[in-house]
């Protein structure tokens, strides 16, 4: 059953308003913010009235040389294509969040973008956990590579070596790769 246009508009307004993803709509030319949803306000601390009329980059982008994610987002806009990235974003209070950003153009009848839509979620906890895992793996690898004891990791059930520390040379007389 087809939904009448007024009901569709009401449904879309409710859907966007209830979304837990921050939504930002900007004009294609000038990139001025024309709409933000309540989740945007909650995630960034900016009220709608503060965000409207601003540019997304001046309001949210963290300007650091190492933040190539925003450069990739800008390049996607220049190339008129969608983009997905994790980028640092600043909140109104000056704190930062890692935002999982999904950017895509809204095309007009001529096929060119009239607006850009950015949806995002706070990925800070995930990014921090991934960074902690990398640090932990690095520390464990350093320990395993420098310890004088033999360290091995075996496949359960078969006993096949998955990892053999370099100390295998001095203890067993074999190169680690010969045992794996």
GUMI-384238 format. One record per residue (C-alpha): x, y, z; residue in three letters. Coordinates in Angstrom, 2 decimals. Layout:
<atoms>
<atom><xx>X</xx><yy>Y</yy><zz>Z</zz><aa>ALA</aa></atom>
...
</atoms>
This chain:
<atoms>
<atom><xx>0.00</xx><yy>0.00</yy><zz>0.00</zz><aa>UNK</aa></atom>
<atom><xx>1.41</xx><yy>3.39</yy><zz>-1.02</zz><aa>UNK</aa></atom>
<atom><xx>1.90</xx><yy>6.00</yy><zz>1.68</zz><aa>UNK</aa></atom>
<atom><xx>0.42</xx><yy>9.45</yy><zz>0.86</zz><aa>UNK</aa></atom>
<atom><xx>3.08</xx><yy>12.19</yy><zz>0.38</zz><aa>UNK</aa></atom>
<atom><xx>2.08</xx><yy>14.08</yy><zz>3.56</zz><aa>UNK</aa></atom>
<atom><xx>2.31</xx><yy>10.88</yy><zz>5.59</zz><aa>UNK</aa></atom>
<atom><xx>5.70</xx><yy>10.14</yy><zz>4.01</zz><aa>UNK</aa></atom>
<atom><xx>6.97</xx><yy>13.59</yy><zz>4.98</zz><aa>UNK</aa></atom>
<atom><xx>5.74</xx><yy>13.11</yy><zz>8.54</zz><aa>UNK</aa></atom>
<atom><xx>7.30</xx><yy>9.64</yy><zz>8.67</zz><aa>UNK</aa></atom>
<atom><xx>10.64</xx><yy>10.96</yy><zz>7.39</zz><aa>UNK</aa></atom>
<atom><xx>10.64</xx><yy>13.82</yy><zz>9.92</zz><aa>UNK</aa></atom>
<atom><xx>9.99</xx><yy>11.37</yy><zz>12.76</zz><aa>UNK</aa></atom>
<atom><xx>12.63</xx><yy>8.96</yy><zz>11.46</zz><aa>UNK</aa></atom>
<atom><xx>15.35</xx><yy>11.61</yy><zz>11.16</zz><aa>UNK</aa></atom>
<atom><xx>14.41</xx><yy>13.13</yy><zz>14.52</zz><aa>UNK</aa></atom>
<atom><xx>14.53</xx><yy>9.75</yy><zz>16.27</zz><aa>UNK</aa></atom>
<atom><xx>17.81</xx><yy>8.63</yy><zz>14.68</zz><aa>UNK</aa></atom>
<atom><xx>20.72</xx><yy>8.03</yy><zz>17.06</zz><aa>UNK</aa></atom>
<atom><xx>23.12</xx><yy>9.00</yy><zz>14.28</zz><aa>UNK</aa></atom>
<atom><xx>24.08</xx><yy>12.64</yy><zz>14.04</zz><aa>UNK</aa></atom>
<atom><xx>22.88</xx><yy>14.09</yy><zz>10.75</zz><aa>UNK</aa></atom>
<atom><xx>24.20</xx><yy>17.23</yy><zz>9.08</zz><aa>UNK</aa></atom>
<atom><xx>22.90</xx><yy>18.55</yy><zz>5.75</zz><aa>UNK</aa></atom>
<atom><xx>24.95</xx><yy>21.19</yy><zz>3.96</zz><aa>UNK</aa></atom>
<atom><xx>24.46</xx><yy>23.11</yy><zz>0.75</zz><aa>UNK</aa></atom>
<atom><xx>26.56</xx><yy>21.78</yy><zz>-2.13</zz><aa>UNK</aa></atom>
<atom><xx>27.91</xx><yy>25.27</yy><zz>-2.85</zz><aa>UNK</aa></atom>
<atom><xx>29.47</xx><yy>26.99</yy><zz>0.12</zz><aa>UNK</aa></atom>
<atom><xx>28.89</xx><yy>23.96</yy><zz>2.36</zz><aa>UNK</aa></atom>
<atom><xx>26.71</xx><yy>25.94</yy><zz>4.77</zz><aa>UNK</aa></atom>
<atom><xx>24.84</xx><yy>23.81</yy><zz>7.31</zz><aa>UNK</aa></atom>
<atom><xx>21.10</xx><yy>23.92</yy><zz>6.61</zz><aa>UNK</aa></atom>
<atom><xx>19.91</xx><yy>21.11</yy><zz>8.91</zz><aa>UNK</aa></atom>
<atom><xx>21.06</xx><yy>19.13</yy><zz>11.94</zz><aa>UNK</aa></atom>
<atom><xx>19.04</xx><yy>16.55</yy><zz>13.86</zz><aa>UNK</aa></atom>
<atom><xx>18.69</xx><yy>16.16</yy><zz>17.64</zz><aa>UNK</aa></atom>
<atom><xx>21.37</xx><yy>13.42</yy><zz>17.72</zz><aa>UNK</aa></atom>
<atom><xx>23.83</xx><yy>15.92</yy><zz>16.22</zz><aa>UNK</aa></atom>
<atom><xx>23.03</xx><yy>18.29</yy><zz>19.09</zz><aa>UNK</aa></atom>
<atom><xx>23.52</xx><yy>15.53</yy><zz>21.67</zz><aa>UNK</aa></atom>
<atom><xx>26.78</xx><yy>14.21</yy><zz>20.16</zz><aa>UNK</aa></atom>
<atom><xx>28.44</xx><yy>17.58</yy><zz>19.55</zz><aa>UNK</aa></atom>
<atom><xx>26.89</xx><yy>19.86</yy><zz>22.18</zz><aa>UNK</aa></atom>
<atom><xx>26.00</xx><yy>22.44</yy><zz>19.52</zz><aa>UNK</aa></atom>
<atom><xx>22.40</xx><yy>23.61</yy><zz>19.44</zz><aa>UNK</aa></atom>
<atom><xx>20.75</xx><yy>23.63</yy><zz>16.03</zz><aa>UNK</aa></atom>
<atom><xx>20.65</xx><yy>27.45</yy><zz>16.06</zz><aa>UNK</aa></atom>
<atom><xx>24.44</xx><yy>27.58</yy><zz>16.62</zz><aa>UNK</aa></atom>
<atom><xx>25.17</xx><yy>25.15</yy><zz>13.79</zz><aa>UNK</aa></atom>
<atom><xx>22.87</xx><yy>26.52</yy><zz>11.09</zz><aa>UNK</aa></atom>
<atom><xx>24.69</xx><yy>28.86</yy><zz>8.74</zz><aa>UNK</aa></atom>
<atom><xx>28.13</xx><yy>27.58</yy><zz>9.79</zz><aa>UNK</aa></atom>
<atom><xx>30.32</xx><yy>25.34</yy><zz>7.66</zz><aa>UNK</aa></atom>
<atom><xx>30.86</xx><yy>21.80</yy><zz>8.84</zz><aa>UNK</aa></atom>
<atom><xx>34.64</xx><yy>22.14</yy><zz>8.67</zz><aa>UNK</aa></atom>
<atom><xx>34.76</xx><yy>25.36</yy><zz>10.70</zz><aa>UNK</aa></atom>
<atom><xx>32.40</xx><yy>23.95</yy><zz>13.31</zz><aa>UNK</aa></atom>
<atom><xx>33.52</xx><yy>20.33</yy><zz>13.67</zz><aa>UNK</aa></atom>
<atom><xx>36.82</xx><yy>19.55</yy><zz>11.94</zz><aa>UNK</aa></atom>
<atom><xx>39.91</xx><yy>19.24</yy><zz>14.11</zz><aa>UNK</aa></atom>
<atom><xx>42.61</xx><yy>21.08</yy><zz>12.21</zz><aa>UNK</aa></atom>
<atom><xx>45.76</xx><yy>19.06</yy><zz>12.63</zz><aa>UNK</aa></atom>
<atom><xx>48.28</xx><yy>18.07</yy><zz>10.00</zz><aa>UNK</aa></atom>
<atom><xx>47.90</xx><yy>14.42</yy><zz>11.00</zz><aa>UNK</aa></atom>
<atom><xx>44.11</xx><yy>14.37</yy><zz>10.50</zz><aa>UNK</aa></atom>
<atom><xx>44.08</xx><yy>13.14</yy><zz>6.90</zz><aa>UNK</aa></atom>
<atom><xx>40.51</xx><yy>11.87</yy><zz>7.29</zz><aa>UNK</aa></atom>
<atom><xx>39.11</xx><yy>15.39</yy><zz>6.83</zz><aa>UNK</aa></atom>
<atom><xx>41.34</xx><yy>15.81</yy><zz>3.77</zz><aa>UNK</aa></atom>
<atom><xx>39.80</xx><yy>12.61</yy><zz>2.35</zz><aa>UNK</aa></atom>
<atom><xx>36.30</xx><yy>13.94</yy><zz>3.10</zz><aa>UNK</aa></atom>
<atom><xx>37.10</xx><yy>17.23</yy><zz>1.32</zz><aa>UNK</aa></atom>
<atom><xx>38.53</xx><yy>15.28</yy><zz>-1.65</zz><aa>UNK</aa></atom>
<atom><xx>35.35</xx><yy>13.17</yy><zz>-1.86</zz><aa>UNK</aa></atom>
<atom><xx>33.26</xx><yy>16.36</yy><zz>-1.99</zz><aa>UNK</aa></atom>
<atom><xx>35.47</xx><yy>17.77</yy><zz>-4.74</zz><aa>UNK</aa></atom>
<atom><xx>35.10</xx><yy>14.51</yy><zz>-6.67</zz><aa>UNK</aa></atom>
<atom><xx>31.34</xx><yy>14.43</yy><zz>-5.98</zz><aa>UNK</aa></atom>
<atom><xx>31.41</xx><yy>10.94</yy><zz>-4.46</zz><aa>UNK</aa></atom>
<atom><xx>30.40</xx><yy>9.28</yy><zz>-1.21</zz><aa>UNK</aa></atom>
<atom><xx>32.97</xx><yy>8.71</yy><zz>1.50</zz><aa>UNK</aa></atom>
<atom><xx>33.23</xx><yy>6.80</yy><zz>4.76</zz><aa>UNK</aa></atom>
<atom><xx>35.92</xx><yy>7.59</yy><zz>7.31</zz><aa>UNK</aa></atom>
<atom><xx>36.68</xx><yy>7.78</yy><zz>11.00</zz><aa>UNK</aa></atom>
<atom><xx>37.75</xx><yy>11.33</yy><zz>11.79</zz><aa>UNK</aa></atom>
<atom><xx>38.41</xx><yy>13.42</yy><zz>14.85</zz><aa>UNK</aa></atom>
<atom><xx>35.59</xx><yy>15.85</yy><zz>15.48</zz><aa>UNK</aa></atom>
<atom><xx>35.45</xx><yy>18.65</yy><zz>18.01</zz><aa>UNK</aa></atom>
<atom><xx>32.56</xx><yy>19.22</yy><zz>20.38</zz><aa>UNK</aa></atom>
<atom><xx>31.28</xx><yy>22.59</yy><zz>21.52</zz><aa>UNK</aa></atom>
<atom><xx>33.09</xx><yy>22.21</yy><zz>24.87</zz><aa>UNK</aa></atom>
<atom><xx>36.42</xx><yy>21.70</yy><zz>23.07</zz><aa>UNK</aa></atom>
<atom><xx>36.63</xx><yy>17.96</yy><zz>23.74</zz><aa>UNK</aa></atom>
<atom><xx>37.07</xx><yy>15.60</yy><zz>20.82</zz><aa>UNK</aa></atom>
<atom><xx>35.36</xx><yy>12.47</yy><zz>19.62</zz><aa>UNK</aa></atom>
<atom><xx>36.26</xx><yy>9.93</yy><zz>16.98</zz><aa>UNK</aa></atom>
<atom><xx>33.34</xx><yy>10.03</yy><zz>14.57</zz><aa>UNK</aa></atom>
<atom><xx>32.52</xx><yy>7.24</yy><zz>12.13</zz><aa>UNK</aa></atom>
<atom><xx>31.40</xx><yy>9.47</yy><zz>9.25</zz><aa>UNK</aa></atom>
<atom><xx>29.31</xx><yy>8.50</yy><zz>6.23</zz><aa>UNK</aa></atom>
<atom><xx>29.12</xx><yy>11.32</yy><zz>3.66</zz><aa>UNK</aa></atom>
<atom><xx>27.00</xx><yy>11.23</yy><zz>0.53</zz><aa>UNK</aa></atom>
<atom><xx>25.59</xx><yy>13.70</yy><zz>-2.01</zz><aa>UNK</aa></atom>
<atom><xx>21.90</xx><yy>14.42</yy><zz>-2.58</zz><aa>UNK</aa></atom>
<atom><xx>21.58</xx><yy>14.75</yy><zz>-6.33</zz><aa>UNK</aa></atom>
<atom><xx>19.28</xx><yy>17.16</yy><zz>-8.11</zz><aa>UNK</aa></atom>
<atom><xx>17.38</xx><yy>16.43</yy><zz>-11.33</zz><aa>UNK</aa></atom>
<atom><xx>20.48</xx><yy>17.34</yy><zz>-13.36</zz><aa>UNK</aa></atom>
<atom><xx>22.49</xx><yy>14.67</yy><zz>-11.53</zz><aa>UNK</aa></atom>
<atom><xx>24.72</xx><yy>17.14</yy><zz>-9.69</zz><aa>UNK</aa></atom>
<atom><xx>24.80</xx><yy>17.45</yy><zz>-5.90</zz><aa>UNK</aa></atom>
<atom><xx>22.45</xx><yy>20.03</yy><zz>-4.40</zz><aa>UNK</aa></atom>
<atom><xx>23.31</xx><yy>19.10</yy><zz>-0.81</zz><aa>UNK</aa></atom>
<atom><xx>25.69</xx><yy>16.88</yy><zz>1.14</zz><aa>UNK</aa></atom>
<atom><xx>24.49</xx><yy>14.64</yy><zz>3.96</zz><aa>UNK</aa></atom>
<atom><xx>26.83</xx><yy>13.54</yy><zz>6.70</zz><aa>UNK</aa></atom>
<atom><xx>25.72</xx><yy>10.94</yy><zz>9.21</zz><aa>UNK</aa></atom>
<atom><xx>27.97</xx><yy>10.00</yy><zz>12.07</zz><aa>UNK</aa></atom>
<atom><xx>28.17</xx><yy>8.04</yy><zz>15.30</zz><aa>UNK</aa></atom>
<atom><xx>30.59</xx><yy>8.37</yy><zz>18.20</zz><aa>UNK</aa></atom>
<atom><xx>33.29</xx><yy>5.75</yy><zz>17.60</zz><aa>UNK</aa></atom>
<atom><xx>35.59</xx><yy>6.99</yy><zz>20.37</zz><aa>UNK</aa></atom>
<atom><xx>35.31</xx><yy>3.89</yy><zz>22.54</zz><aa>UNK</aa></atom>
<atom><xx>35.92</xx><yy>1.55</yy><zz>19.58</zz><aa>UNK</aa></atom>
<atom><xx>38.93</xx><yy>3.55</yy><zz>18.37</zz><aa>UNK</aa></atom>
<atom><xx>40.43</xx><yy>3.68</yy><zz>21.87</zz><aa>UNK</aa></atom>
<atom><xx>39.97</xx><yy>-0.08</yy><zz>22.29</zz><aa>UNK</aa></atom>
<atom><xx>41.59</xx><yy>-0.73</yy><zz>18.90</zz><aa>UNK</aa></atom>
<atom><xx>44.53</xx><yy>1.51</yy><zz>19.81</zz><aa>UNK</aa></atom>
<atom><xx>44.90</xx><yy>-0.26</yy><zz>23.19</zz><aa>UNK</aa></atom>
<atom><xx>44.87</xx><yy>-3.64</yy><zz>21.44</zz><aa>UNK</aa></atom>
<atom><xx>47.60</xx><yy>-2.54</yy><zz>19.03</zz><aa>UNK</aa></atom>
<atom><xx>49.73</xx><yy>-1.28</yy><zz>21.95</zz><aa>UNK</aa></atom>
<atom><xx>49.15</xx><yy>-4.51</yy><zz>23.88</zz><aa>UNK</aa></atom>
<atom><xx>50.02</xx><yy>-6.70</yy><zz>20.89</zz><aa>UNK</aa></atom>
<atom><xx>53.16</xx><yy>-4.66</yy><zz>20.30</zz><aa>UNK</aa></atom>
<atom><xx>54.24</xx><yy>-5.03</yy><zz>23.92</zz><aa>UNK</aa></atom>
<atom><xx>53.59</xx><yy>-8.78</yy><zz>23.90</zz><aa>UNK</aa></atom>
<atom><xx>55.44</xx><yy>-9.21</yy><zz>20.60</zz><aa>UNK</aa></atom>
<atom><xx>58.42</xx><yy>-7.27</yy><zz>21.98</zz><aa>UNK</aa></atom>
<atom><xx>58.43</xx><yy>-9.47</yy><zz>25.07</zz><aa>UNK</aa></atom>
<atom><xx>58.17</xx><yy>-12.68</yy><zz>23.04</zz><aa>UNK</aa></atom>
<atom><xx>60.89</xx><yy>-11.54</yy><zz>20.60</zz><aa>UNK</aa></atom>
<atom><xx>63.40</xx><yy>-10.58</yy><zz>23.32</zz><aa>UNK</aa></atom>
<atom><xx>62.81</xx><yy>-13.13</yy><zz>26.10</zz><aa>UNK</aa></atom>
<atom><xx>65.47</xx><yy>-15.81</yy><zz>26.39</zz><aa>UNK</aa></atom>
<atom><xx>62.92</xx><yy>-18.51</yy><zz>27.17</zz><aa>UNK</aa></atom>
<atom><xx>61.25</xx><yy>-20.43</yy><zz>24.36</zz><aa>UNK</aa></atom>
<atom><xx>57.79</xx><yy>-19.07</yy><zz>23.63</zz><aa>UNK</aa></atom>
<atom><xx>55.44</xx><yy>-20.99</yy><zz>21.35</zz><aa>UNK</aa></atom>
<atom><xx>51.81</xx><yy>-20.77</yy><zz>20.35</zz><aa>UNK</aa></atom>
<atom><xx>50.09</xx><yy>-23.97</yy><zz>19.20</zz><aa>UNK</aa></atom>
<atom><xx>46.91</xx><yy>-24.67</yy><zz>17.27</zz><aa>UNK</aa></atom>
<atom><xx>44.44</xx><yy>-26.36</yy><zz>19.64</zz><aa>UNK</aa></atom>
<atom><xx>43.84</xx><yy>-30.00</yy><zz>18.83</zz><aa>UNK</aa></atom>
<atom><xx>46.69</xx><yy>-30.44</yy><zz>16.34</zz><aa>UNK</aa></atom>
<atom><xx>49.62</xx><yy>-29.01</yy><zz>18.27</zz><aa>UNK</aa></atom>
<atom><xx>50.84</xx><yy>-27.27</yy><zz>15.12</zz><aa>UNK</aa></atom>
<atom><xx>53.14</xx><yy>-24.34</yy><zz>15.87</zz><aa>UNK</aa></atom>
<atom><xx>51.58</xx><yy>-20.97</yy><zz>15.05</zz><aa>UNK</aa></atom>
<atom><xx>54.38</xx><yy>-18.93</yy><zz>16.59</zz><aa>UNK</aa></atom>
<atom><xx>57.89</xx><yy>-19.77</yy><zz>17.76</zz><aa>UNK</aa></atom>
<atom><xx>60.09</xx><yy>-17.14</yy><zz>19.40</zz><aa>UNK</aa></atom>
<atom><xx>63.60</xx><yy>-16.36</yy><zz>18.09</zz><aa>UNK</aa></atom>
<atom><xx>65.09</xx><yy>-18.08</yy><zz>21.15</zz><aa>UNK</aa></atom>
<atom><xx>64.41</xx><yy>-21.37</yy><zz>19.32</zz><aa>UNK</aa></atom>
<atom><xx>67.76</xx><yy>-20.79</yy><zz>17.56</zz><aa>UNK</aa></atom>
<atom><xx>69.79</xx><yy>-20.93</yy><zz>20.76</zz><aa>UNK</aa></atom>
<atom><xx>67.65</xx><yy>-23.44</yy><zz>22.68</zz><aa>UNK</aa></atom>
<atom><xx>66.69</xx><yy>-25.94</yy><zz>19.95</zz><aa>UNK</aa></atom>
<atom><xx>69.08</xx><yy>-25.09</yy><zz>17.14</zz><aa>UNK</aa></atom>
<atom><xx>66.21</xx><yy>-24.44</yy><zz>14.71</zz><aa>UNK</aa></atom>
<atom><xx>65.07</xx><yy>-21.26</yy><zz>13.04</zz><aa>UNK</aa></atom>
<atom><xx>61.52</xx><yy>-20.34</yy><zz>14.12</zz><aa>UNK</aa></atom>
<atom><xx>60.31</xx><yy>-20.64</yy><zz>10.51</zz><aa>UNK</aa></atom>
<atom><xx>61.54</xx><yy>-24.24</yy><zz>10.35</zz><aa>UNK</aa></atom>
<atom><xx>59.18</xx><yy>-25.21</yy><zz>13.17</zz><aa>UNK</aa></atom>
<atom><xx>56.09</xx><yy>-23.45</yy><zz>11.95</zz><aa>UNK</aa></atom>
</atoms>
